[in-house]
Amino acid sequence: MIRGFLLAFLLFAPVPAAASESTLAAAATTFDVRSRDTGADHRIHVFIPPETGPDARLPVVYLLDADGHFPLFTEIVRVLIDAGDIPPVAVVGIGYPVRSMADTITLRLRDYTPVGDAPHAALLRKIVGEGPEIREGGADAFLRFIETDLKPRIAQHYPVDNANAALVGHSLGGLFGLHVLLSRPESFRYYGLSSPPILWADGNLLAREADWARRHHDLRATLFLGVGDRERTLAHVLALPPELKAEETEIVARLGNPDPVAQLADFETRLRGRAYPGLRYPGLQVFDGESHGGVVVPAFNAELLMFFGKSQ
């Protein structure tokens, strides 16, 4: 039970339950890939809309946290295609060879974070016990896996156009996406990111944004940034069980129980103030009535319409 609650914690993980192996297998092609750079194993799920011809070159979404979000995301894609709102879009879900989303806790911490955050790592150790290895700061290695291992394989075997690719991530996945945007923005054309923990590692992301602005005059990408309006306190986002309330109180006190929505608003103020000519960014979207976990549903829909909508 404790591990399940952690998925609503920073690990700031997504809340929707993971689909079964049989569900994923029925919806898409599924295979495992080992990263040549790190030796880590990843489970990949590929959705190609029915009746796609072999000569097609579809826009493609690389979706993080596929163990929890792939069935939901591909269903939204299917509904929007059937409604005529978007053209056919391929989806590549990046996950892990695990039984459930709960088993990805340490893996996503390793892959999605650009640097370590000691207090959160210490809390995670209390959650998972002394067995599992806890590593942080592997975002660059994970990006190399996507760029050098995964994308070429997908392009070789599926009718996709990697020059017309989106990266979609929530929570820690959103943190990873902002890291890529501010270090290797050319990796993707579109970035669909929701509820990233801006103050991770004492605001490392804010320093990274300032560093990019000092060294560059442009940021060429299309960015969607969203958050739920119920994410107004860190305590709400953490939502730890009673047996971990002491640890929650300690973290909240250390950070001053900040408002994650206000943090994102501050980040977007900085970003918009740069006036990058190549950045298409309509502004932070705050979804009324949505929590940290539930916001993925309207965010996924809005991202797809913004990137691929036929009115665009």
Disulfide bonds with the S-S distance in Angstrom:
none
